[in-house]
Amino acid sequence: MHLPTLSIGSRGPEVKNLQARLNAKGFCLDVDGIFGPKTAAVLASWQKKRGLTPNAHTNAQTWKSLGRAA
């Protein structure tokens, strides 16, 4: 399974998926498919909480921490 790298400026269904997964972890994002500053801040917060580098980009480790495996 392809795990996309997402960051500020990304758009589309994979961003909606990311936003929904973050909301399922207790955050409150609009699931609009737009990776903007709020999504970046929430993602960095999640990464830091999980002991990952808080760079606000998705990678395999970030997706795994959100329950999406390769």
C-alpha positions in Angstrom: 0.0 0.0 0.0 1.3 3.4 -0.9 1.7 5.8 2.1 1.8 9.3 0.7 4.0 12.0 2.0 1.8 15.0 2.9 2.7 18.5 4.0 1.4 22.0 3.9 -0.1 22.7 0.5 -1.2 19.0 -0.1 -4.9 18.6 -1.0 -7.3 15.8 -1.7 -8.7 12.6 -0.3 -5.4 11.5 1.4 -5.4 14.7 3.4 -9.1 14.1 4.4 -8.0 10.6 5.5 -5.1 12.2 7.6 -7.5 14.8 9.1 -10.1 12.1 10.0 -7.4 9.9 11.6 -6.1 12.8 13.7 -9.7 13.6 14.8 -10.1 10.0 15.9 -7.1 10.6 18.1 -8.8 13.4 19.9 -8.0 16.4 17.7 -10.6 18.8 16.2 -9.8 19.5 12.5 -12.2 20.4 9.7 -12.0 17.4 7.3 -11.8 19.5 4.2 -8.9 17.9 2.3 -6.7 20.9 2.6 -3.4 20.6 4.5 -3.0 24.1 5.9 -1.4 25.5 9.0 -3.9 24.0 11.5 -3.4 20.5 10.1 0.3 21.0 10.2 0.2 22.2 13.9 -2.0 19.2 14.9 0.2 16.7 13.0 3.4 18.1 14.6 1.7 17.9 18.0 0.7 14.3 17.4 4.2 13.4 16.2 5.8 14.9 19.3 3.4 13.1 21.5 4.3 9.8 19.9 8.1 10.4 20.1 8.5 11.1 16.4 10.2 14.1 14.8 7.6 16.8 14.8 8.1 18.0 11.2 4.5 18.2 10.1 5.1 15.9 7.2 3.7 12.4 6.9 6.0 9.4 6.5 5.7 5.7 7.1 6.3 6.1 10.9 3.6 8.8 11.2 1.1 6.8 9.2 1.9 3.7 11.4 1.3 5.7 14.5 -2.1 6.7 13.1 -3.1 3.1 12.4 -2.3 2.9 8.7 0.3 0.3 7.8 2.1 -0.4 4.6 
